[in-house]
Amino acid sequence: MQHHHHHLHYVHLVKKHKQLREMYIAMSLKTLAISMIGIFIPIFLLTELGFTLYNIVVFYVFNTLAYMISSPFTGKFASRFGLRKAAVITAPLFILFYLGLYNYPSLLFNINYLAVLLGFAESFFWIPFITHFIRSSDKKHRSEEVGFLSGSAIVASMTGPLIGGLIITLFGFNFLFLIVSIFLFLSIFPFLFIKETHEPFKCSFKDMKSIAGIKSLKLVSIGGINMVDMVFWPMFLFVAIGTYAELGLIFFIAAFAAFVASFYFGAFENRGELMKVLKWGALFYAVTWFARASFKGALVMSMVTIIGAFAHEMVEVPFNTLNFDRLVRKKYLSEYVVYRGIMTGVGRLIILGIIALFLEYSPSFLAAGVLSLGFLL
């Protein structure tokens, strides 16, 4: 299969489509900022603030519920004031969260208020962003655009953990919070050049349900897997490895593997081929999660992290491409994105429930494996 010539389209895509270009830049800056600190937040709670696994589960339950509850309001806000304004609001919300987290020992309120703030920030970023991206992409090049978006976000998120790990090692969390806040502030500017769009939104759960159909289970899977991947696996790995810089390096290599996969599979234009990639990817990804539950040792765990990142893109790129194809034709685009936010939240809560029940990491890895198999349905 000659896929390599398709990659020339990527250059043409960015030149041709100003809207998407500004989004890629905004997305990359924001992803870089969030990825510099993302995997270290649960570790910060664990090591710096001395939280137990149960405390961390409670933190993420509040965070997830805030995301789910605020999703319809974000959809409504973006519809009324425009997607751009909603996306611009997120940077100050994230900055407030990081400021609060760093100063938490001297604050007089419960940390779960910060978890709620983070949920609002995530909702105000993701709901408008996904809506705007689906609306801006065109069918002929959608798999490439999804691959390119995934890839450009990955380039930023690749370097993020590595830089974050080095900054914590050399200067501590204090300096990292500052740097992240600066990048988040800068990420506002590309959004100012994006044409303001008002996506209609009627908050009717019946409409939302009718558009999702069988895909609901897959959305639950995405939420659950992401929860394990972004929170509990980095914590587990950190306990085994013990240094921030090494953890950052492992996630840098893993993100590079994901980057290669997202560009390669993004060049598949044939929808039948994409469907095959999705099925094989789901099996492959499930195996990597089952392996995490049984293997021990820092080196083996690092290898599984890298292979798992590649497999993740074999699921993500085809699933999103096929899903977005279906959605652009529908008038319920905003409703779907909100519904997606709520369903992924359900997946996150399932994982949090499992961890709260066992107070151990490995059952969540097994659960992520089972959820990966959901993409075969």
Backbone torsions as a table, in degrees:
resi	resn	phi	psi	omega
1	MET	NA	126.3	-178.1
2	GLN	-93.1	90.9	179.9
3	HIS	-97.4	-17.1	-168.4
4	HIS	-62.7	-33.5	-176.8
5	HIS	-66.8	-22.2	179.3
6	HIS	-63.9	-26.6	-174.9
7	HIS	-66.0	-18.2	174.8
8	LEU	-65.1	-27.7	178.2
9	HIS	-59.6	-31.9	-176.3
10	TYR	-57.3	-41.2	-180.0
11	VAL	-64.4	-46.1	-178.5
12	HIS	-64.3	-38.1	179.9
13	LEU	-57.9	-47.8	-175.6
14	VAL	-68.5	-38.8	179.6
15	LYS	-66.5	-43.1	-171.5
16	LYS	-70.8	-39.7	-165.4
17	HIS	-111.8	93.2	-175.8
18	LYS	-58.4	-42.7	-178.5
19	GLN	-56.6	-48.8	-178.4
20	LEU	-67.6	-36.4	-178.4
21	ARG	-61.4	-46.6	179.3
22	GLU	-62.8	-36.0	179.8
23	MET	-67.2	-40.0	178.3
24	TYR	-60.6	-42.4	-178.6
25	ILE	-66.2	-47.4	-179.8
26	ALA	-60.8	-44.3	-178.6
27	MET	-63.1	-42.4	-177.7
28	SER	-65.1	-43.9	179.0
29	LEU	-62.3	-45.1	-177.5
30	LYS	-66.8	-43.3	-179.5
31	THR	-63.9	-40.8	178.4
32	LEU	-58.5	-47.8	-178.9
33	ALA	-60.7	-51.1	-174.7
34	ILE	-68.9	-35.2	-178.7
35	SER	-74.7	-23.1	176.6
36	MET	-63.9	-26.0	-173.9
37	ILE	-120.4	-21.0	-172.6
38	GLY	-47.5	-58.9	-176.8
39	ILE	-69.6	-16.9	-177.6
40	PHE	-89.7	-12.0	-179.5
41	ILE	-62.8	-53.0	177.6
42	PRO	-60.6	-33.4	179.3
43	ILE	-70.0	-36.1	175.4
44	PHE	-61.2	-44.7	178.6
45	LEU	-61.4	-39.5	-176.6
46	LEU	-73.8	-49.9	-171.8
47	THR	-91.9	-43.9	-174.9
48	GLU	-82.4	-39.5	-177.4
49	LEU	-98.3	-5.5	175.5
50	GLY	68.0	30.6	179.9
51	PHE	-74.6	149.7	173.2
52	THR	-84.4	167.9	177.8
53	LEU	-58.7	-38.2	-179.4
54	TYR	-64.4	-43.7	177.7
55	ASN	-58.1	-40.1	-178.0
56	ILE	-68.4	-38.6	176.2
57	VAL	-60.0	-46.3	-179.9
58	VAL	-60.3	-42.5	178.5
59	PHE	-55.9	-47.7	-176.7
60	TYR	-75.9	-22.4	173.3
61	VAL	-66.1	-46.8	177.3
62	PHE	-61.4	-42.8	179.5
63	ASN	-59.7	-46.8	-177.7
64	THR	-67.5	-44.4	179.6
65	LEU	-61.8	-39.7	178.2
66	ALA	-62.6	-40.4	179.2
67	TYR	-63.4	-46.8	-177.5
68	MET	-65.3	-44.6	-176.5
69	ILE	-69.6	-36.9	-177.3
70	SER	-80.3	-16.3	-176.9
71	SER	-53.8	-50.9	179.0
72	PRO	-61.5	-35.6	179.2
73	PHE	-68.0	-36.5	176.8
74	THR	-64.1	-43.3	177.7
75	GLY	-58.3	-43.6	179.4
76	LYS	-64.6	-46.3	-179.4
77	PHE	-60.8	-48.0	-177.8
78	ALA	-63.9	-35.5	179.4
79	SER	-66.3	-40.5	-175.8
80	ARG	-80.2	-47.5	-173.1
81	PHE	-100.8	-9.2	179.8
82	GLY	103.6	148.6	-177.4
83	LEU	-64.7	-36.2	-176.2
84	ARG	-63.5	-46.9	-179.2
85	LYS	-61.1	-40.7	180.0
86	ALA	-62.2	-41.6	-179.0
87	ALA	-68.7	-34.9	-179.1
88	VAL	-68.8	-35.1	-179.6
89	ILE	-60.3	-28.1	-171.9
90	THR	-64.3	-36.9	-175.6
91	ALA	-58.1	-49.7	177.6
92	PRO	-61.0	-34.6	179.5
93	LEU	-65.0	-45.0	177.5
94	PHE	-62.4	-43.9	-179.1
95	ILE	-60.7	-43.5	177.5
96	LEU	-59.1	-41.4	179.3
97	PHE	-61.6	-48.9	-178.3
98	TYR	-64.4	-38.1	176.6
99	LEU	-61.5	-45.5	179.7
100	GLY	-62.9	-41.7	-177.9
101	LEU	-63.9	-44.4	-178.5
102	TYR	-66.5	-38.7	-177.5
103	ASN	-89.4	7.5	-172.7
104	TYR	-51.9	-44.0	-178.3
105	PRO	-55.2	-28.4	-178.8
106	SER	-97.4	-2.6	178.7
107	LEU	-84.0	154.3	-174.1
108	LEU	-103.8	12.4	178.6
109	PHE	-119.2	167.7	-177.3
110	ASN	-67.2	140.7	-176.9
111	ILE	-64.2	-20.7	-177.9
112	ASN	-68.1	-18.3	171.6
113	TYR	-64.5	-36.4	177.6
114	LEU	-68.5	-35.5	177.5
115	ALA	-61.9	-39.5	178.2
116	VAL	-65.1	-43.3	178.0
117	LEU	-59.3	-42.7	178.5
118	LEU	-62.4	-40.8	178.0
119	GLY	-59.6	-43.7	177.4
120	PHE	-63.0	-44.5	-179.1
121	ALA	-60.2	-45.7	-179.0
122	GLU	-64.0	-40.8	-180.0
123	SER	-64.4	-43.9	-179.6
124	PHE	-67.9	-21.8	176.4
125	PHE	-87.9	-54.2	-169.9
126	TRP	-70.8	-41.0	-176.2
127	ILE	-60.8	-52.5	178.4
128	PRO	-65.8	-37.3	-175.7
129	PHE	-63.8	-49.4	-177.7
130	ILE	-63.3	-42.7	179.5
131	THR	-58.6	-49.7	-177.1
132	HIS	-63.3	-40.4	-177.6
133	PHE	-66.4	-45.5	-179.1
134	ILE	-61.9	-42.9	-177.8
135	ARG	-66.4	-33.5	-176.2
136	SER	-82.0	-23.6	-174.3
137	SER	-80.3	151.3	179.7
138	ASP	-111.5	149.2	-168.5
139	LYS	-58.9	-41.8	-174.3
140	LYS	-56.7	-39.5	-176.5
141	HIS	-112.2	20.1	-171.0
142	ARG	-61.8	-43.3	-176.9
143	SER	-62.6	-36.6	177.8
144	GLU	-67.4	-41.5	-178.4
145	GLU	-66.7	-39.8	176.5
146	VAL	-64.5	-44.2	178.1
147	GLY	-62.5	-40.1	-178.1
148	PHE	-69.8	-40.2	178.1
149	LEU	-62.9	-49.2	178.8
150	SER	-58.3	-44.9	-177.7
151	GLY	-65.2	-43.4	-177.9
152	SER	-70.6	-33.7	175.0
153	ALA	-66.7	-38.3	-179.1
154	ILE	-67.6	-38.5	178.5
155	VAL	-55.9	-45.0	179.1
156	ALA	-67.4	-44.7	-176.1
157	SER	-74.0	-18.2	178.1
158	MET	-65.5	-50.8	-176.6
159	THR	-76.4	-25.4	-176.7
160	GLY	-50.6	-60.5	-177.7
161	PRO	-60.7	-35.6	-179.7
162	LEU	-64.6	-48.7	178.8
163	ILE	-63.5	-45.2	-179.8
164	GLY	-58.5	-45.9	-179.8
165	GLY	-61.9	-41.0	179.2
166	LEU	-68.3	-41.2	179.6
167	ILE	-62.7	-44.0	179.5
168	ILE	-62.1	-43.2	-178.7
169	THR	-62.4	-44.2	-174.9
170	LEU	-84.8	-40.6	-171.8
171	PHE	-121.9	-11.1	179.7
172	GLY	91.1	170.2	-177.5
173	PHE	-62.0	-34.2	-178.0
174	ASN	-51.3	-51.5	-177.8
175	PHE	-67.5	-36.7	179.6
176	LEU	-62.8	-44.4	178.4
177	PHE	-57.7	-39.0	-179.4
178	LEU	-65.9	-49.6	-178.5
179	ILE	-60.6	-44.9	-179.6
180	VAL	-60.2	-43.1	180.0
181	SER	-61.7	-38.6	179.1
182	ILE	-64.0	-46.0	179.3
183	PHE	-62.9	-39.6	178.5
184	LEU	-63.2	-39.7	178.3
185	PHE	-62.4	-43.5	-179.9
186	LEU	-65.4	-29.7	-177.1
187	SER	-67.4	-15.2	178.9
188	ILE	-66.7	-37.2	-168.6
189	PHE	-61.7	-45.6	178.4
190	PRO	-58.7	-32.3	179.7
191	PHE	-63.1	-26.6	-178.2
192	LEU	-67.6	-19.0	-178.5
193	PHE	-98.0	0.3	179.1
194	ILE	-87.8	135.8	179.2
195	LYS	-60.9	133.3	-178.6
196	GLU	-69.6	127.6	177.9
197	THR	-124.8	144.4	179.4
198	HIS	-116.1	102.0	-179.7
199	GLU	-83.8	124.6	-179.3
200	PRO	-60.6	144.8	-179.0
201	PHE	-146.7	116.6	172.3
202	LYS	-111.6	120.1	-173.4
203	CYS	-83.9	73.7	176.7
204	SER	-114.9	121.1	-175.8
205	PHE	-65.3	-29.9	-179.8
206	LYS	-63.4	-44.4	177.7
207	ASP	-61.3	-45.0	-178.0
208	MET	-59.8	-42.8	-175.6
209	LYS	-66.8	-41.5	-176.9
210	SER	-64.5	-30.6	-179.2
211	ILE	-79.3	-25.3	-174.4
212	ALA	-84.7	-45.9	178.8
213	GLY	53.4	-131.9	-175.1
214	ILE	-64.3	-20.6	-176.3
215	LYS	-69.8	-14.0	-177.1
216	SER	-53.0	-44.2	-177.9
217	LEU	-62.3	-38.3	-179.8
218	LYS	-67.6	-35.4	177.8
219	LEU	-66.6	-38.7	175.4
220	VAL	-60.9	-42.5	178.4
221	SER	-59.5	-45.8	-179.2
222	ILE	-57.8	-47.3	-178.5
223	GLY	-62.2	-44.7	-178.8
224	GLY	-65.3	-45.2	-179.2
225	ILE	-63.4	-44.3	-179.8
226	ASN	-60.8	-36.3	179.1
227	MET	-61.7	-45.7	-179.7
228	VAL	-67.9	-43.9	-175.3
229	ASP	-64.6	-37.8	-173.5
230	MET	-95.2	-20.4	-175.0
231	VAL	-117.1	-60.9	-168.9
232	PHE	-83.0	-32.5	176.2
233	TRP	-67.1	-46.3	176.6
234	PRO	-58.8	-37.7	178.5
235	MET	-63.9	-45.7	-179.2
236	PHE	-61.6	-43.8	-179.4
237	LEU	-66.1	-40.1	-179.7
238	PHE	-63.2	-39.9	179.0
239	VAL	-61.4	-37.1	-179.5
240	ALA	-75.9	-35.8	-173.2
241	ILE	-93.9	-46.6	172.8
242	GLY	87.1	-7.2	176.9
243	THR	-126.7	142.9	-178.9
244	TYR	-65.9	-42.0	-176.2
245	ALA	-64.8	-42.9	179.5
246	GLU	-65.5	-40.4	178.2
247	LEU	-61.3	-44.1	177.8
248	GLY	-59.8	-39.4	179.9
249	LEU	-65.5	-42.9	179.5
250	ILE	-61.0	-45.2	-179.3
251	PHE	-70.2	-26.2	174.8
252	PHE	-65.9	-46.6	-179.7
253	ILE	-66.9	-40.8	179.8
254	ALA	-61.9	-42.4	-179.8
255	ALA	-66.8	-31.9	177.0
256	PHE	-65.2	-41.2	177.3
257	ALA	-61.6	-41.6	178.7
258	ALA	-65.6	-38.0	179.9
259	PHE	-60.6	-47.7	179.0
260	VAL	-60.1	-46.3	-178.5
261	ALA	-63.1	-42.1	-175.6
262	SER	-66.0	-37.2	178.3
263	PHE	-74.3	-38.5	-178.9
264	TYR	-65.6	-52.3	-177.1
265	PHE	-74.9	-21.4	175.8
266	GLY	-67.7	-18.7	-179.3
267	ALA	-86.5	-3.9	177.6
268	PHE	-77.5	114.6	-179.6
269	GLU	-93.5	-25.9	-178.2
270	ASN	-72.1	120.3	-175.8
271	ARG	-67.2	-29.4	176.8
272	GLY	-66.0	-42.4	177.2
273	GLU	-61.6	-42.5	-180.0
274	LEU	-61.5	-37.6	179.3
275	MET	-63.2	-40.9	177.8
276	LYS	-64.0	-44.1	178.8
277	VAL	-58.0	-42.5	-179.3
278	LEU	-60.9	-45.1	-177.9
279	LYS	-64.9	-48.9	-179.9
280	TRP	-66.1	-38.4	178.7
281	GLY	-61.2	-41.0	-179.2
282	ALA	-62.3	-42.8	178.6
283	LEU	-64.8	-47.8	-178.4
284	PHE	-60.6	-44.4	-178.5
285	TYR	-65.4	-41.1	178.9
286	ALA	-59.9	-42.1	180.0
287	VAL	-61.1	-39.8	-179.7
288	THR	-64.4	-33.7	178.6
289	TRP	-72.9	-40.2	177.8
290	PHE	-63.9	-35.7	178.2
291	ALA	-63.6	-37.9	-178.9
292	ARG	-64.3	-30.2	-179.2
293	ALA	-75.4	-21.1	-174.7
294	SER	-110.6	-25.7	-177.2
295	PHE	-85.1	149.3	174.8
296	LYS	-126.8	165.8	178.1
297	GLY	101.6	130.2	-173.5
298	ALA	-58.3	-41.8	-175.7
299	LEU	-67.1	-47.0	-179.8
300	VAL	-62.4	-42.8	-179.6
301	MET	-64.5	-35.8	177.4
302	SER	-64.8	-43.3	179.7
303	MET	-62.2	-43.2	-179.4
304	VAL	-64.4	-36.0	177.6
305	THR	-60.9	-43.0	-177.4
306	ILE	-69.3	-45.9	179.4
307	ILE	-64.8	-39.9	179.3
308	GLY	-61.7	-36.8	179.9
309	ALA	-65.2	-38.2	176.9
310	PHE	-64.8	-47.4	-178.1
311	ALA	-63.0	-35.1	-179.9
312	HIS	-58.3	-40.4	-179.9
313	GLU	-70.7	-27.0	176.4
314	MET	-65.7	-21.1	176.5
315	VAL	-94.4	-48.4	-171.4
316	GLU	-62.9	-50.4	-174.9
317	VAL	-64.2	-51.7	179.0
318	PRO	-63.8	-41.4	-177.8
319	PHE	-61.1	-48.0	-178.7
320	ASN	-66.3	-40.0	-179.7
321	THR	-62.1	-50.3	-177.9
322	LEU	-64.8	-36.9	-179.8
323	ASN	-68.7	-44.5	-178.2
324	PHE	-66.7	-34.2	175.6
325	ASP	-53.2	-48.0	-175.9
326	ARG	-66.8	-36.5	-169.9
327	LEU	-80.0	-33.7	-175.4
328	VAL	-62.2	-30.7	179.6
329	ARG	-72.4	-17.9	-174.7
330	LYS	-90.2	153.4	176.5
331	LYS	-86.9	-9.1	-175.9
332	TYR	-94.5	43.6	-173.8
333	LEU	-65.2	-50.8	179.2
334	SER	-58.4	-42.9	-179.2
335	GLU	-60.1	-41.0	179.9
336	TYR	-62.3	-45.2	-176.1
337	VAL	-63.4	-37.7	176.9
338	VAL	-66.9	-43.6	178.5
339	TYR	-60.3	-40.5	177.5
340	ARG	-59.4	-43.7	178.6
341	GLY	-60.0	-41.0	-178.8
342	ILE	-70.2	-43.9	-178.6
343	MET	-67.6	-38.8	177.0
344	THR	-65.7	-32.3	175.1
345	GLY	-61.5	-39.6	177.6
346	VAL	-60.3	-43.3	178.3
347	GLY	-60.4	-42.3	179.3
348	ARG	-62.8	-42.6	-178.9
349	LEU	-65.1	-35.1	177.7
350	ILE	-60.9	-47.2	179.6
351	ILE	-63.0	-43.7	179.7
352	LEU	-62.5	-37.4	177.0
353	GLY	-62.8	-42.1	179.8
354	ILE	-63.6	-45.0	179.7
355	ILE	-64.9	-41.2	-179.7
356	ALA	-62.9	-33.9	-178.1
357	LEU	-71.4	-45.1	-174.5
358	PHE	-97.7	-22.2	-174.3
359	LEU	50.3	39.8	176.5
360	GLU	-141.8	156.1	-177.0
361	TYR	-78.9	-42.9	-167.6
362	SER	-59.2	-34.1	176.3
363	PRO	-59.3	-30.3	179.5
364	SER	-71.2	-29.8	177.6
365	PHE	-70.0	-41.2	176.5
366	LEU	-61.9	-43.1	179.7
367	ALA	-62.0	-40.3	178.5
368	ALA	-62.9	-36.5	176.3
369	GLY	-62.8	-44.8	179.1
370	VAL	-64.2	-43.3	178.7
371	LEU	-62.7	-33.9	178.0
372	SER	-61.8	-35.9	179.8
373	LEU	-67.5	-17.6	176.9
374	GLY	-58.8	-24.0	-179.8
375	PHE	-75.3	-8.6	177.7
376	LEU	-81.1	-18.4	-175.8
377	LEU	-74.1	NA	NA
